[in-house]
C-alpha cells in the first residue's frame, strides 16, 4: 500500500479518531500520527496503545507539519477548534471532521480556511456505547457508511483524499449536500433521541396516584428508551447545531402522533389497524 | 405438592397459556388440562407437547367440569369468550384472564358471571417475541410480576386460588385496582408502542427531497423502533380497550415533547442539558 498520509493529526483521540488511525495503520496508509486533546490520561493511553506516535495538549503545536487534520470533538466545539488551528496549518493541509451535524460546521469552517488549505465535512456512521482511545478498534468502520458533504467551495483533490482515507477503513463512502445530510439525520437519529428523552421525561414525571410507574417497566420499555441514557451534553450540542432540521422533524412526528391520537379517540379500529400496519411495514422493511 | 387445580381449561394455548400450564405441571399443581382454541394445528401441538391432556375447538364443551378457566385471547375478545362460556361453567368455577388491559375486561366480565362462579382479572408481565404453544416454557414467569386486579365484587377465596396459582409459576404476585393498572400500563407499555408506531410513521413518510431516509438507519434506530414491528391487531385492541388512560398518557408525552421543542427553538443549551439529564437519570434509575 502506498502511504496516503505522511503526518496525520487527530484532534480528539477517542473511539472515532482512534479507530480511524488503527484502520489506516493496518492498511499501511499513514506514516506518523500525532494525537491532540485535553485529557492527558487519554492521550497517554493512545500513545501506549500505539495509536499515536506523538501526543500534545497544544493544537497549534500538534497540527504543525500535518498533511491531514481529523477533528473528532463535540460538534459545537469543532468551529472553535478550526479557528484555533488555521494559522498553524502547513500549506496544502486538509482539515476534515467526524461531526454528526454538517450544515453549521461546514458553513462556519469553510470560510476560516487559509488559502491553500482545505476543509472537507464528514460523518462516519459508526460507534459503540464506549468512549476513549482504549475503546477504539480497527474494524469499527468496516461495511459502515461514511458521508462526506462537499460544497461548491470544496477542493476536488482534498475531497478525493478524504474519500480514499475512509475507503481504506472499509467504509462505504457517499457524498451528500450538508443540508440534505442534516435533514436525514434529524429524522433517523436526532428525532428518535428527542422522542426517547421526552418519553422517559413524561413517564418519569407521570402522576399515577403518586406511584413510581418506572418500577413496573420491563424489557420492552428498557430497550425502547436505552438511547435516553445517551450523553446529555452531546445531544444538547446536536439539538442546538441542527435546530432547524430537527424542529421540522419534531413537527412531523407531532403530526403523526396527533393523527394516531385522533384515531384512538374516535375508537376507529380499522383506522388504527391501518396506521399500525403501515408503520410495521416501514419498520420490517429496514430489518 | 398438593394439587391446586383438578381440571384446568386454557382458552388460547399460546406462549402465555402454555407456559402457565408447563409451570403448574412442573409444580405438580394441576391434574388435567384441556386446551381450547380456534387453531387445530396449534391445539395438536399443545397435545403432542404434553401441555394439554385434551383439546377442543368448542369452548362450551371444553370448560365443562373445569374448576379454573384461564383465558388468553386478544383483549377485545375476552368479554365475548366469557359470555360464551358462562352457561356451561361448573358451580364454583373460577374464570381468570391474562389480558394487558383490565378496567374494560373486569367491568364487562364480572356482571356476566353466574352466581357461585367467580371472575378474577389478571395480567402476567412476561412474554417473548414468539407465539404459539410450541414457544411456551415452564420458566417464563419466574421472577416476573403478575398483577391481579380484584374489585369489591371479587370473591376472596377465588382471588386466593388465582394468586396461589401464579405464585407456583415463580411469579411475584401483586394486587392493584383495575384502573390503576391501566394507567400504569398506559404509561410504561401502551404509550411507548404508540410513540414507536408514530415515529416510524413520521420518518417513513418524511419527504427529504424524495429520498428514502429509512435506508440510512443504523442500529440505534432499529433498536429504538423494534416495538413498531409488534402485531397491529393486538395493539389496535389495546388502544381501543385502554382508550381513556392511553389518551391521558399521550397528552402527557405531547406536553413533554412540546416543552423539549420549545427549549430547542429557544436555543437554550442549559435548559436542554437539564431536560436530557433529568431523562437520563430516570432511565439510568431503572437499569
Interface residues (C-beta under 8 A of the other chain):
Chain A: X125 X126 X144 X145 X180 X183 X184 X185 X187 X188 X189 X191 X192 X194 X195 X196 X197 X198 X199 X200 X201 X202 X203 X204 X205 X206 X208 X209 X211 X213 X214 X215 X216 X217 X218 X220 X221 X222 X223 X224 X225 X226 X227 X228 X229 X230 X232 X233 X235 X236 X237 X239 X240 X243 X246 X247 X249 X250 X252 X253 X254 X255 X256 X257 X258 X259 X260 X261 X264 X265 X267 X269 X272 X273 X275 X276 X277 X278 X279 X280 X282 X283 X284 X285 X286 X287
Chain B: X125 X126 X144 X145 X180 X183 X184 X185 X187 X188 X189 X191 X192 X194 X195 X196 X197 X198 X199 X200 X201 X202 X203 X204 X205 X206 X208 X209 X211 X213 X214 X215 X216 X217 X218 X220 X221 X222 X223 X224 X225 X226 X227 X228 X229 X230 X232 X233 X235 X236 X237 X239 X240 X243 X246 X247 X249 X250 X251 X252 X253 X254 X255 X256 X257 X258 X259 X260 X261 X264 X265 X267 X269 X272 X273 X275 X276 X277 X278 X279 X280 X282 X283 X284 X285 X286 X287
